[in-house]
């Protein structure tokens, strides 16, 4: 197990009140919307289903590589979110 149940409490993910199957469906819908928007904006030579599949495979390959690197280096630091606030130049 990935410890999602422990981290989020009682089988819920991220405090969103979504059980794992519902959370997976929400993630897939979000990925689908992003693929449609990018396909519309970029107008690639691929059909929408082919573009969505290619984008999903690209995202999967990136995440797999990120997680492999974390395991190899025994560090979760690459998963940390870094927020930078933009300030106005004086």
Helices and strands as residue ranges (DSSP letters): H 4-8, E 12-13, E 18-19, H 20-42, H 48-73, G 77-79
